[in-house]
Amino acid sequence: WKKQRHFRLLEDAMTIWYKSRWPGKGHSTFSISDVEAVREGHQSEVLQSTAEEFPAELCFTLVFHGRQGNLDLVAKTPEEAQTMDEKERQDQWVRDWFLKADKNKDGKMNFKEVQTLLKMMNVEMNEDHALHLFTSKELQSDIFLISFCPFYKMLTQRDEVRKVFKDYSGDGENLLLEELETFLSVEQHEGGQSYQLAKMLIDRYEPSESGKHDGFQSYLCSQEGSIFKPKHLDLHQDMSQPLSHYFISSSHNTYLLEDQILGQSSLEAYIKALKRGCRCVEVDCWDGSDGEPIVYHGHTWTSRILFRDVISTLKEYAFKASDFPVILSIENHCGVEQQTVMAQHLSKILGDTLLTTLLDGQVPQQLPSPQELKGKILLKAKKLNNPEDCLDGTQTDEVSDEEAEDAESPISLLINFTFYLPILQKSKLSKELSDLVVYCKSVHFRDFEHARSNAKCYEISSFSEKKAKALAKDEGTDFVRYNTRQLSRIYPNGLSGAISSNYNPQEMWNVGCQIVALNFQTAGLEMDLNDGLFRQNGCCGYVLKPDFMRDSNTQFSPDKPEERQGYKPLRLSIQVISGQQLPKVNQKEGSIVDPLVRVQIFGVPGDQRVKETPYINNNGFNPVWNKTLHFVIHTPELALVRFEVEDHDRASRNDFIGQFTLPFTCIQAGYRHIHLLSKDGIAIPPASLFVNISISALT
């Protein structure tokens, strides 16, 4: 639909107001801070489809953080289109709240108004203390925006941080270089680098006398003071090992923005996945009515997009977030003629980016490395022959497990509740498309014994979630060994896939499966785990598996981790000290959260644990728990730790407030802050947790 609409920037300089398209709703708003990017010209399906009607210089697209849909806009003039430049992201949390509460926009408030404002900010305060600070500034009648920020800072000084400071300060007021070095060595476990680090932290966080009393807290709230080891955020792993030695961030039905029945297929879904570091994307290809292959979820009401547009999008965005190879997983339902069209589009659009020949012309004994394949796109599909062979003409090939499952409509399964195996004929393959497959030849998996004696390193099999779980349970060690040499792709079961729900990827990582494909469009625990694992190593989409999962003779079994060579369990103790500025989840006036913290360990079956703190009544601003939770980690190399904050509710299910998930191996011991993320994995500053973490050998 096309409609004239007036957008207005409100007085807070952050909020965009506009009249809603929906009858009876009146108006809607969004914050500039919600906008991730502004794309000029015809850079969305909608604007591409109207390109003849609206020139590119009039068009732009607002891309929002998370899973909120794009907003396509057409201005009246090129000058008007340029007035909405991208804003520099900055933390204006305190200022924004003041402006929001300043009803008459005169830039000042009395103490009663400040009390109301602090309640809106989820601050549970001591009124006498607040009034004392208010009057000490000689502002008995009013407080102005310029004065509110320092007032707020004094009001929110944290006693738990002050206590840690005093424990290492000789006079209780200053932390000398030697004292900070001792703190870093004893509490933060910084080892031999503590002296240089202490000097750097003082220079960075106390550059002047005015910042002297805030430096220690500023350091603890910074990246250096976060729970995630800074060096593990950078690319630091060995990238020269075979592809099969890495976990690979992977998406299922990448083209979908919503469910697999009625949802929208969109190029934006590919852009979002690739920008999140996804390195394996899926394309479901079907014959189009006009000779052009289309992409959608077959036999459903999902919308359709052109295959050639998907490939063009892949060409543009494949290497924005990472230089390492992208695997293009083709689920092929096309006839030979349109398969040939697919091959033509792939070759023409991707050019040299598409890998079509063996790297060194030799029969591979192992897969090439991510380093060797930098900047390359690999096609995963069925192939008529082996990469080292030469074959002419078309041949038939087996229908893959996933294609067989997808050939039956999930609609019929949901409506008729009938389950049967579809009768499928072997499909014909186009030689042109087959020739583009090199290192990811899709084959049917028989069993591990057959694979040991017959499988080639460039052959890849897809497993349904159900089948992979059964193999992991019954033949765990064999699955680990298989995955040292072969690539495995896991995809959701049919019915769960129909509603785009996800499965727990940890069970698949436990047996070394590399391509554990999830519905990126579906927020929740499973995507939190995926984001947590791939947050390390520069968010490049590749994570090196532990050494015992790269040894083809490994004896490792997820069910019996104590039997592996080098078994060293660890004890993890987490003192959950406090929370800071937790967002309100119930927007009713006067509502304040009752937060609790839940810590979950994901890993091998023996490591799966959940523990939580009590809840704190009516305090989302600075709740203090001082609760210590203890865990034993048998396989730390595979464990993920998830911190979740919830609003306790006696009558119904607790409301989600925020979470943060990271690999156990990336945890920094000591006093650390955990900066919380939303359901969509977006930062929600300044919400955080303050913890003290201890890791020790189990004796």
C-alpha positions as CSV (number, residue, x, y, z in Angstrom):
1,W,0.0,0.0,0.0
2,K,1.0,3.6,-0.6
3,K,-0.1,6.4,1.6
4,Q,0.8,10.0,2.3
5,R,2.2,10.3,5.8
6,H,3.6,13.1,7.9
7,F,6.5,12.3,10.3
8,R,7.4,14.7,13.0
9,L,10.5,14.8,15.3
10,L,9.3,15.5,18.8
11,E,10.9,18.0,21.2
12,D,13.1,15.3,22.9
13,A,15.0,15.2,19.5
14,M,14.9,11.3,19.7
15,T,11.2,10.3,19.0
16,I,9.6,10.2,15.6
17,W,5.8,10.6,15.7
18,Y,3.4,9.7,12.9
19,K,-0.3,9.0,12.3
20,S,-1.1,5.3,12.4
21,R,-2.4,3.5,9.3
22,W,-4.7,1.4,11.5
23,P,-8.2,2.9,12.2
24,G,-8.8,3.8,15.8
25,K,-5.1,3.6,16.9
26,G,-4.5,7.3,16.4
27,H,-0.7,7.7,16.2
28,S,2.5,5.7,16.6
29,T,6.1,6.5,17.6
30,F,9.5,5.0,17.3
31,S,12.9,6.2,18.7
32,I,15.8,7.1,16.5
33,S,17.9,4.8,18.7
34,D,15.8,1.9,17.3
35,V,17.1,2.6,13.8
36,E,20.1,0.5,12.9
37,A,20.7,1.9,9.4
38,V,19.3,4.2,6.7
39,R,19.6,2.7,3.2
40,E,19.3,5.2,0.4
41,G,17.7,4.3,-3.0
42,H,16.0,1.1,-4.1
43,Q,17.4,-1.3,-1.4
44,S,14.3,-3.2,-0.4
45,E,11.9,-5.5,-2.3
46,V,9.1,-2.9,-2.0
47,L,11.2,0.0,-3.4
48,Q,12.6,-2.2,-6.1
49,S,9.1,-3.2,-7.2
50,T,8.1,0.5,-7.4
51,A,11.4,1.7,-9.0
52,E,9.8,2.8,-12.2
53,E,7.3,5.0,-10.3
54,F,9.7,6.5,-7.7
55,P,13.3,7.6,-8.6
56,A,16.1,6.3,-6.4
57,E,17.0,9.8,-5.1
58,L,13.6,10.1,-3.5
59,C,13.7,6.7,-1.7
60,F,15.2,5.4,1.5
61,T,14.6,2.5,3.9
62,L,14.8,2.6,7.7
63,V,16.2,-0.7,9.1
64,F,15.4,-1.3,12.7
65,H,17.3,-3.3,15.3
66,G,16.1,-6.8,16.0
67,R,13.2,-8.3,14.2
68,Q,11.1,-5.2,13.6
69,G,10.2,-4.8,9.9
70,N,11.7,-2.2,7.6
71,L,10.0,1.1,6.9
72,D,10.1,2.1,3.2
73,L,9.7,5.9,2.5
74,V,9.5,8.1,-0.5
75,A,10.2,11.8,-0.1
76,K,8.7,14.5,-2.3
77,T,12.1,15.9,-3.3
78,P,15.7,14.6,-3.2
79,E,16.5,17.4,-0.6
80,E,13.8,16.1,1.7
81,A,15.1,12.6,1.4
82,Q,18.5,13.7,2.6
83,T,17.2,15.3,5.8
84,M,17.0,12.0,7.7
85,D,20.7,11.2,8.0
86,E,21.8,8.4,10.3
87,K,22.2,9.7,13.9
88,E,25.4,8.9,15.8
89,R,24.5,6.4,18.5
90,Q,25.0,7.7,22.0
91,D,23.8,6.9,25.4
92,Q,21.3,9.6,26.3
93,W,19.4,7.6,28.9
94,V,19.3,10.1,31.7
95,R,18.7,13.1,29.4
96,D,15.9,11.3,27.6
97,W,14.0,10.5,30.8
98,F,14.3,14.1,32.0
99,L,12.9,15.4,28.7
100,K,10.1,12.8,28.8
101,A,9.0,13.9,32.3
102,D,9.3,17.6,31.7
103,K,5.7,18.1,30.7
104,N,5.7,21.8,30.2
105,K,9.1,21.8,28.4
106,D,10.6,24.5,30.5
107,G,13.7,22.5,31.3
108,K,13.2,22.4,35.1
109,M,11.5,20.4,37.8
110,N,10.7,20.7,41.5
111,F,11.5,17.9,43.9
112,K,8.0,16.3,43.6
113,E,8.4,16.1,39.8
114,V,11.8,14.6,40.3
115,Q,10.4,12.0,42.6
116,T,7.9,11.1,39.8
117,L,10.6,11.0,37.3
118,L,12.8,8.7,39.3
119,K,9.8,6.3,39.7
120,M,9.4,6.4,35.9
121,M,13.1,5.4,35.7
122,N,12.4,2.4,37.9
123,V,14.4,3.9,40.7
124,E,13.4,2.9,44.2
125,M,15.0,5.6,46.3
126,N,15.4,6.7,49.9
127,E,13.4,9.9,49.8
128,D,15.2,11.6,52.7
129,H,18.6,10.9,51.1
130,A,17.3,12.2,47.7
131,L,15.9,15.3,49.3
132,H,19.2,15.9,51.1
133,L,21.1,15.7,47.9
134,F,18.6,17.9,46.1
135,T,18.8,20.7,48.7
136,S,22.5,20.4,49.0
137,K,22.8,21.7,45.5
138,E,21.1,24.9,46.6
139,L,18.2,24.1,44.3
140,Q,15.4,24.1,46.9
141,S,12.8,25.1,44.3
142,D,13.8,23.6,41.0
143,I,16.4,21.4,39.3
144,F,17.5,21.9,35.7
145,L,18.6,19.4,33.1
146,I,22.2,20.5,33.4
147,S,22.0,19.9,37.2
148,F,20.0,16.7,37.0
149,C,22.8,14.6,35.6
150,P,25.2,15.2,38.5
151,F,22.3,14.9,41.0
152,Y,21.4,11.6,39.5
153,K,25.0,10.5,39.6
154,M,25.3,11.2,43.3
155,L,21.9,9.6,44.0
156,T,23.0,6.4,42.2
157,Q,26.4,5.9,43.8
158,R,26.7,2.2,44.4
159,D,27.5,1.0,47.9
160,E,28.6,-2.4,46.7
161,V,31.2,-0.9,44.4
162,R,32.3,1.5,47.1
163,K,32.8,-1.5,49.5
164,V,35.1,-3.2,47.0
165,F,37.0,0.1,46.5
166,K,37.5,0.5,50.3
167,D,38.8,-3.0,50.7
168,Y,41.9,-2.1,48.6
169,S,42.2,1.6,49.4
170,G,44.6,2.6,52.1
171,D,42.7,5.8,53.1
172,G,39.3,4.8,51.8
173,E,39.3,7.7,49.4
174,N,41.9,7.0,46.8
175,L,43.2,3.9,45.0
176,L,46.9,4.3,44.4
177,L,48.6,2.6,41.4
178,E,50.1,-0.2,43.7
179,E,46.7,-0.7,45.3
180,L,44.9,-1.0,42.0
181,E,47.6,-3.4,40.8
182,T,47.0,-5.6,43.9
183,F,43.2,-5.5,43.2
184,L,43.8,-6.6,39.6
185,S,46.1,-9.4,40.6
186,V,44.2,-10.8,43.5
187,E,40.5,-10.2,42.5
188,Q,40.6,-9.9,38.8
189,H,43.2,-12.7,38.2
190,E,45.1,-10.5,35.6
191,G,48.4,-12.2,36.4
192,G,51.7,-10.7,35.2
193,Q,50.1,-7.9,33.2
194,S,48.5,-6.3,36.3
195,Y,51.0,-3.4,36.6
196,Q,50.7,-2.3,32.9
197,L,47.0,-2.7,33.0
198,A,46.7,-0.6,36.2
199,K,48.5,2.3,34.5
200,M,46.4,2.0,31.4
201,L,43.1,1.9,33.4
202,I,44.1,5.0,35.4
203,D,45.0,6.9,32.3
204,R,41.8,5.9,30.6
205,Y,39.2,6.2,33.4
206,E,40.8,9.0,35.5
207,P,42.2,11.4,32.9
208,S,41.5,14.4,35.2
209,E,40.8,15.4,38.8
210,S,37.1,15.8,38.0
211,G,36.8,12.1,37.1
212,K,38.9,10.8,40.0
213,H,36.2,9.4,42.2
214,D,34.3,7.8,39.2
215,G,37.3,6.0,37.7
216,F,37.0,2.7,39.6
217,Q,33.3,2.3,38.9
218,S,33.8,3.4,35.3
219,Y,36.4,0.7,34.8
220,L,34.2,-2.0,36.3
221,C,31.3,-0.9,34.0
222,S,33.6,-0.9,30.9
223,Q,34.6,-3.6,28.4
224,E,37.7,-4.3,30.5
225,G,35.5,-4.9,33.5
226,S,32.9,-7.0,31.6
227,I,32.4,-10.7,32.1
228,F,33.6,-11.4,28.5
229,K,37.4,-11.7,28.0
230,P,38.2,-8.8,25.6
231,K,40.8,-10.8,23.7
232,H,38.2,-13.5,23.0
233,L,36.0,-10.9,21.3
234,D,38.6,-10.4,18.7
235,L,39.6,-13.0,16.0
236,H,42.1,-15.1,17.9
237,Q,41.6,-18.7,16.9
238,D,43.6,-20.8,14.4
239,M,41.7,-20.5,11.1
240,S,44.0,-22.8,9.1
241,Q,42.3,-26.1,10.1
242,P,39.8,-28.1,7.9
243,L,36.2,-26.7,7.8
244,S,35.0,-29.8,9.6
245,H,37.0,-28.7,12.7
246,Y,34.7,-25.6,13.2
247,F,31.3,-24.9,14.5
248,I,29.6,-22.7,11.8
249,S,26.8,-20.2,12.4
250,S,24.0,-21.5,10.3
251,S,20.4,-20.5,9.3
252,H,17.4,-22.6,8.4
253,N,14.9,-21.3,5.8
254,T,16.9,-18.1,5.7
255,Y,14.4,-16.4,3.4
256,L,11.7,-16.2,6.0
257,L,11.0,-13.2,8.3
258,E,8.1,-15.0,10.1
259,D,6.5,-18.5,10.2
260,Q,6.7,-21.1,7.5
261,I,2.9,-21.1,6.7
262,L,1.9,-17.5,6.1
263,G,5.1,-15.7,6.7
264,Q,6.9,-13.2,4.4
265,S,9.8,-14.3,2.3
266,S,12.2,-11.4,2.1
267,L,15.7,-10.4,1.0
268,E,16.0,-8.5,4.3
269,A,16.0,-11.9,6.1
270,Y,19.3,-12.8,4.3
271,I,20.7,-9.4,5.1
272,K,19.9,-9.7,8.8
273,A,21.3,-13.2,9.0
274,L,24.5,-12.3,7.2
275,K,25.1,-9.2,9.3
276,R,24.8,-11.3,12.4
277,G,27.7,-13.4,11.2
278,C,25.7,-16.3,9.7
279,R,28.0,-18.4,7.4
280,C,25.5,-20.9,6.0
281,V,22.3,-19.7,4.5
282,E,19.5,-21.8,2.9
283,V,17.6,-21.3,-0.3
284,D,14.5,-23.3,-1.1
285,C,14.2,-23.2,-4.9
286,W,11.0,-24.0,-6.9
287,D,10.0,-23.5,-10.6
288,G,8.6,-20.1,-11.3
289,S,5.8,-19.6,-13.8
290,D,7.8,-17.4,-16.1
291,G,11.0,-19.5,-16.3
292,E,12.6,-17.7,-13.4
293,P,13.3,-19.9,-10.3
294,I,11.5,-18.6,-7.1
295,V,12.3,-19.0,-3.4
296,Y,9.6,-19.7,-0.8
297,H,8.4,-22.5,1.5
298,G,6.8,-24.9,-0.9
299,H,3.1,-25.8,-0.7
300,T,2.4,-22.9,1.7
301,W,1.1,-19.3,1.6
302,T,4.5,-17.8,2.2
303,S,5.3,-15.0,-0.2
304,R,7.7,-15.6,-3.1
305,I,11.0,-13.9,-4.1
306,L,13.2,-14.4,-7.1
307,F,16.2,-16.7,-6.9
308,R,18.3,-14.2,-8.8
309,D,17.5,-11.4,-6.3
310,V,18.6,-13.7,-3.4
311,I,21.9,-14.3,-5.1
312,S,22.4,-10.6,-5.8
313,T,21.8,-9.9,-2.1
314,L,24.2,-12.6,-1.1
315,K,26.9,-11.0,-3.4
316,E,26.5,-7.7,-1.7
317,Y,26.2,-8.7,2.0
318,A,28.1,-12.1,2.2
319,F,31.3,-10.5,3.6
320,K,30.1,-7.4,5.5
321,A,30.4,-9.1,8.9
322,S,33.1,-11.7,8.2
323,D,35.7,-12.5,5.5
324,F,35.3,-16.2,6.0
325,P,33.5,-18.5,3.5
326,V,29.7,-18.6,3.2
327,I,28.0,-21.9,2.4
328,L,24.9,-21.6,0.2
329,S,22.7,-24.5,1.0
330,I,20.3,-25.3,-1.9
331,E,17.1,-27.2,-1.4
332,N,16.4,-28.0,-5.0
333,H,12.8,-28.6,-6.2
334,C,13.3,-27.2,-9.7
335,G,13.2,-29.0,-13.0
336,V,16.4,-29.4,-15.1
337,E,15.6,-26.3,-17.2
338,Q,15.3,-23.9,-14.3
339,Q,18.2,-25.5,-12.5
340,T,20.2,-24.4,-15.5
341,V,18.9,-20.9,-15.0
342,M,19.9,-21.1,-11.4
343,A,23.4,-22.1,-12.5
344,Q,23.6,-19.1,-14.9
345,H,22.5,-16.7,-12.2
346,L,25.1,-18.1,-9.7
347,S,27.9,-17.8,-12.2
348,K,27.0,-14.4,-13.6
349,I,26.1,-12.7,-10.4
350,L,28.8,-14.2,-8.0
351,G,31.6,-14.4,-10.6
352,D,34.9,-15.3,-9.0
353,T,33.4,-15.2,-5.5
354,L,31.7,-18.6,-6.2
355,L,34.2,-21.4,-5.8
356,T,33.8,-23.8,-8.8
357,T,37.1,-25.7,-8.8
358,L,39.4,-27.5,-6.4
359,L,41.8,-25.1,-4.8
360,D,44.9,-27.0,-5.9
361,G,43.5,-29.3,-8.5
362,Q,44.2,-32.3,-6.4
363,V,41.8,-34.9,-4.9
364,P,41.2,-33.6,-1.4
365,Q,42.0,-35.8,1.6
366,Q,40.6,-33.2,3.9
367,L,38.5,-30.1,3.6
368,P,40.2,-26.8,3.0
369,S,40.4,-24.2,5.9
370,P,38.4,-21.1,6.5
371,Q,41.6,-19.1,5.9
372,E,42.1,-20.7,2.5
373,L,38.5,-20.1,1.5
374,K,38.3,-16.4,2.6
375,G,36.0,-14.4,0.5
376,K,34.5,-17.4,-1.2
377,I,31.0,-18.7,-1.5
378,L,30.6,-22.5,-1.6
379,L,27.5,-24.2,-3.1
380,K,26.0,-27.1,-1.0
381,A,23.8,-29.2,-3.3
382,K,23.5,-32.6,-5.0
383,K,26.2,-33.4,-7.6
384,L,26.2,-35.9,-10.4
385,N,29.8,-37.0,-9.9
386,N,32.8,-36.4,-7.6
387,P,34.8,-33.1,-7.9
388,E,37.7,-35.0,-9.4
389,D,35.6,-36.7,-12.1
390,C,34.4,-35.5,-15.5
391,L,30.9,-36.5,-16.6
392,D,28.6,-35.3,-19.3
393,G,24.8,-35.2,-19.5
394,T,22.0,-35.3,-16.9
395,Q,21.5,-38.1,-14.5
396,T,19.1,-38.9,-11.7
397,D,20.0,-38.6,-8.1
398,E,18.4,-39.5,-4.8
399,V,15.9,-37.2,-3.1
400,S,17.5,-35.9,0.1
401,D,15.9,-36.4,3.5
402,E,15.1,-32.7,3.8
403,E,13.6,-32.4,0.3
404,A,11.4,-35.5,1.0
405,E,10.2,-33.9,4.3
406,D,9.6,-30.6,2.7
407,A,7.8,-32.0,-0.3
408,E,4.8,-32.8,1.9
409,S,3.0,-29.7,2.9
410,P,3.0,-28.8,6.6
411,I,-0.5,-27.4,6.0
412,S,-1.9,-30.9,5.4
413,L,-0.1,-32.2,8.5
414,L,-1.6,-29.4,10.7
415,I,-5.1,-29.6,9.3
416,N,-5.7,-33.3,8.6
417,F,-3.4,-34.7,11.4
418,T,-2.4,-37.4,8.9
419,F,1.2,-38.6,8.6
420,Y,2.4,-40.5,5.6
421,L,5.5,-40.8,3.5
422,P,5.2,-39.0,0.2
423,I,6.0,-40.9,-2.9
424,L,8.8,-39.1,-4.7
425,Q,10.5,-39.9,-7.9
426,K,14.2,-39.4,-8.2
427,S,15.0,-36.0,-9.5
428,K,17.0,-35.1,-12.6
429,L,19.9,-32.8,-12.1
430,S,21.3,-30.2,-14.4
431,K,24.9,-30.6,-15.3
432,E,25.5,-26.9,-15.2
433,L,24.3,-26.6,-11.6
434,S,26.0,-29.9,-10.6
435,D,29.4,-28.6,-11.9
436,L,29.3,-25.6,-9.5
437,V,29.4,-28.0,-6.4
438,V,32.9,-28.7,-5.2
439,Y,33.5,-29.2,-1.5
440,C,29.9,-29.6,-0.2
441,K,28.3,-32.5,-2.2
442,S,25.0,-33.4,-0.5
443,V,24.6,-37.2,0.0
444,H,22.2,-39.4,1.9
445,F,23.6,-40.7,5.2
446,R,23.3,-44.5,5.7
447,D,25.2,-45.3,8.9
448,F,28.6,-44.6,10.5
449,E,30.1,-47.9,9.5
450,H,29.4,-47.2,5.8
451,A,30.7,-43.6,6.2
452,R,34.0,-44.8,7.7
453,S,34.9,-46.9,4.7
454,N,33.2,-45.0,1.9
455,A,32.6,-41.3,2.7
456,K,34.6,-38.6,1.0
457,C,35.7,-35.6,3.0
458,Y,33.7,-33.3,0.6
459,E,30.4,-35.1,1.1
460,I,27.9,-33.6,3.5
461,S,24.7,-35.1,4.9
462,S,21.7,-33.4,6.4
463,F,20.0,-34.8,9.5
464,S,16.6,-33.9,10.9
465,E,16.7,-32.7,14.5
466,K,15.0,-36.0,15.6
467,K,17.4,-38.2,13.7
468,A,20.5,-36.3,15.0
469,K,19.2,-36.6,18.6
470,A,18.8,-40.3,18.2
471,L,22.3,-40.8,16.8
472,A,23.8,-38.5,19.5
473,K,22.1,-40.6,22.2
474,D,22.8,-44.1,20.8
475,E,26.2,-43.6,19.0
476,G,27.6,-40.4,20.5
477,T,31.3,-41.2,20.1
478,D,30.9,-42.4,16.5
479,F,29.1,-39.2,15.7
480,V,31.9,-37.1,17.2
481,R,34.5,-39.1,15.1
482,Y,32.4,-38.8,12.0
483,N,32.3,-35.0,12.4
484,T,36.1,-34.7,12.7
485,R,36.2,-35.3,8.9
486,Q,32.7,-34.8,7.4
487,L,30.4,-31.8,7.6
488,S,26.9,-32.4,9.1
489,R,23.9,-30.1,8.7
490,I,21.0,-30.3,11.2
491,Y,17.6,-28.9,10.5
492,P,14.4,-28.6,12.5
493,N,11.7,-31.4,12.4
494,G,8.8,-30.9,10.1
495,L,6.0,-29.7,12.5
496,S,8.3,-27.6,14.6
497,G,9.7,-26.2,11.4
498,A,6.2,-25.3,10.2
499,I,5.9,-22.7,13.0
500,S,9.5,-21.7,12.8
501,S,10.3,-22.9,16.3
502,N,13.9,-23.9,17.2
503,Y,15.5,-26.8,18.9
504,N,18.4,-26.8,21.5
505,P,21.6,-26.5,19.4
506,Q,23.8,-27.6,22.3
507,E,22.8,-31.2,21.9
508,M,24.2,-31.1,18.3
509,W,27.3,-29.2,19.2
510,N,28.0,-31.8,21.9
511,V,28.7,-34.4,19.2
512,G,30.6,-32.0,17.0
513,C,27.9,-31.1,14.3
514,Q,29.1,-28.0,12.5
515,I,26.1,-26.7,10.6
516,V,23.4,-26.6,13.2
517,A,20.7,-24.6,11.4
518,L,18.3,-22.4,13.3
519,N,15.4,-20.1,12.4
520,F,17.2,-16.8,12.9
521,Q,13.8,-15.0,12.7
522,T,12.6,-16.7,15.9
523,A,13.8,-15.1,19.1
524,G,14.3,-17.1,22.3
525,L,16.6,-19.3,24.3
526,E,17.9,-21.3,21.3
527,M,19.0,-18.2,19.4
528,D,20.5,-16.8,22.6
529,L,22.7,-19.9,22.7
530,N,23.7,-19.5,19.1
531,D,24.6,-15.8,19.6
532,G,26.5,-16.7,22.7
533,L,28.7,-19.3,21.1
534,F,29.4,-17.2,18.0
535,R,30.0,-13.9,20.0
536,Q,33.6,-15.0,20.4
537,N,36.4,-15.1,17.7
538,G,35.5,-11.7,16.2
539,C,31.9,-12.8,15.5
540,C,33.3,-14.3,12.3
541,G,30.8,-17.2,12.3
542,Y,33.4,-19.9,12.8
543,V,34.5,-21.3,16.2
544,L,37.2,-23.9,16.5
545,K,36.0,-27.1,18.1
546,P,37.9,-28.4,21.2
547,D,40.9,-30.6,20.4
548,F,39.2,-33.8,21.6
549,M,36.5,-33.2,18.9
550,R,39.1,-32.8,16.1
551,D,40.9,-36.1,16.8
552,S,39.6,-38.8,14.4
553,N,40.5,-41.5,17.1
554,T,38.7,-39.6,19.9
555,Q,37.1,-41.6,22.7
556,F,34.9,-38.6,23.8
557,S,31.3,-39.3,24.6
558,P,29.0,-36.5,25.9
559,D,27.4,-38.9,28.3
560,K,30.8,-40.0,29.8
561,P,33.0,-36.9,29.7
562,E,35.1,-38.3,32.6
563,E,36.5,-41.1,30.3
564,R,38.2,-38.8,27.9
565,Q,41.9,-38.0,28.0
566,G,42.7,-34.7,29.7
567,Y,39.5,-34.7,31.8
568,K,39.7,-31.7,34.2
569,P,36.4,-30.6,35.7
570,L,36.1,-27.1,37.2
571,R,34.2,-25.5,39.9
572,L,32.3,-22.3,39.0
573,S,31.1,-20.0,41.8
574,I,29.0,-16.9,40.8
575,Q,28.2,-14.4,43.5
576,V,25.2,-12.4,42.0
577,I,25.8,-9.1,43.8
578,S,23.4,-6.5,42.3
579,G,21.5,-5.2,39.3
580,Q,21.5,-1.8,37.7
581,Q,18.7,0.0,35.9
582,L,16.7,-3.0,34.9
583,P,14.0,-1.9,32.4
584,K,10.3,-2.0,33.3
585,V,8.4,-4.7,31.6
586,N,4.9,-3.6,32.8
587,Q,4.2,-0.1,31.6
588,K,1.4,0.5,34.1
589,E,1.9,3.7,36.1
590,G,3.7,3.0,39.4
591,S,4.7,-0.5,38.4
592,I,8.3,-1.5,39.5
593,V,9.9,-4.8,38.7
594,D,10.5,-7.6,41.3
595,P,13.7,-9.0,39.7
596,L,15.4,-12.4,40.1
597,V,18.5,-13.8,38.3
598,R,18.5,-17.3,36.8
599,V,21.8,-18.8,35.8
600,Q,21.7,-21.8,33.4
601,I,24.6,-24.0,32.3
602,F,24.3,-25.6,28.8
603,G,26.7,-28.3,27.8
604,V,27.1,-32.1,28.0
605,P,24.2,-33.8,29.9
606,G,26.1,-33.9,33.2
607,D,26.7,-30.1,33.1
608,Q,23.0,-29.1,32.5
609,R,22.0,-27.1,35.6
610,V,19.7,-24.2,36.6
611,K,20.0,-22.1,39.8
612,E,18.5,-18.8,40.7
613,T,18.4,-16.0,43.3
614,P,15.4,-15.0,45.4
615,Y,13.4,-12.1,43.9
616,I,13.7,-8.5,45.2
617,N,10.5,-6.6,45.9
618,N,9.9,-3.4,44.0
619,N,13.4,-2.5,42.9
620,G,14.5,-2.5,39.3
621,F,17.0,0.2,39.8
622,N,19.6,-1.2,42.1
623,P,18.5,-4.5,43.5
624,V,21.0,-6.3,45.7
625,W,21.0,-10.1,46.1
626,N,24.5,-11.1,47.3
627,K,23.6,-14.7,46.5
628,T,26.3,-17.2,45.5
629,L,25.5,-20.0,43.1
630,H,27.8,-23.0,42.7
631,F,28.3,-25.3,39.7
632,V,30.6,-28.1,38.6
633,I,31.5,-28.1,35.0
634,H,32.7,-31.5,33.6
635,T,33.4,-30.3,30.0
636,P,34.2,-26.6,30.2
637,E,35.3,-26.5,26.5
638,L,31.6,-27.1,25.4
639,A,29.7,-25.3,28.2
640,L,27.7,-22.1,27.7
641,V,26.6,-19.9,30.6
642,R,23.3,-18.0,30.4
643,F,22.3,-15.2,32.8
644,E,18.6,-14.3,32.6
645,V,16.8,-11.7,34.6
646,E,13.0,-12.0,35.1
647,D,10.3,-10.0,36.8
648,H,8.7,-12.3,39.4
649,D,5.0,-12.7,39.3
650,R,3.0,-14.6,41.9
651,A,-0.1,-15.1,39.8
652,S,1.4,-15.9,36.3
653,R,4.5,-16.7,34.4
654,N,7.5,-14.4,35.1
655,D,8.2,-11.7,32.5
656,F,11.5,-11.7,30.7
657,I,13.7,-8.6,31.4
658,G,17.1,-9.4,29.8
659,Q,19.8,-12.0,29.3
660,F,23.4,-12.6,28.3
661,T,24.9,-15.8,27.1
662,L,28.6,-16.6,26.6
663,P,31.0,-19.6,26.4
664,F,32.4,-20.7,29.7
665,T,35.9,-20.4,28.2
666,C,35.3,-16.7,27.6
667,I,34.5,-15.8,31.2
668,Q,36.7,-13.4,33.1
669,A,37.0,-14.2,36.8
670,G,36.7,-11.5,39.4
671,Y,34.3,-8.6,39.9
672,R,32.5,-8.2,36.6
673,H,29.5,-6.5,34.9
674,I,27.2,-8.4,32.6
675,H,25.6,-6.0,30.1
676,L,22.1,-7.3,29.4
677,L,20.5,-7.9,26.0
678,S,16.9,-7.9,24.9
679,K,14.9,-10.8,23.5
680,D,16.2,-9.9,20.0
681,G,19.8,-9.9,21.3
682,I,20.1,-6.1,21.2
683,A,21.9,-4.2,24.0
684,I,19.6,-2.5,26.5
685,P,22.0,0.0,28.2
686,P,22.4,0.8,31.0
687,A,20.8,-2.5,32.3
688,S,23.5,-4.8,33.8
689,L,24.3,-7.3,36.6
690,F,27.3,-7.0,38.9
691,V,28.8,-10.3,39.9
692,N,32.0,-11.8,41.4
693,I,33.1,-15.0,39.6
694,S,35.5,-17.6,40.9
695,I,36.8,-20.6,38.8
696,S,38.9,-23.3,40.4
697,A,40.0,-26.9,39.8
698,L,37.7,-29.5,41.3
699,T,39.5,-31.4,44.1
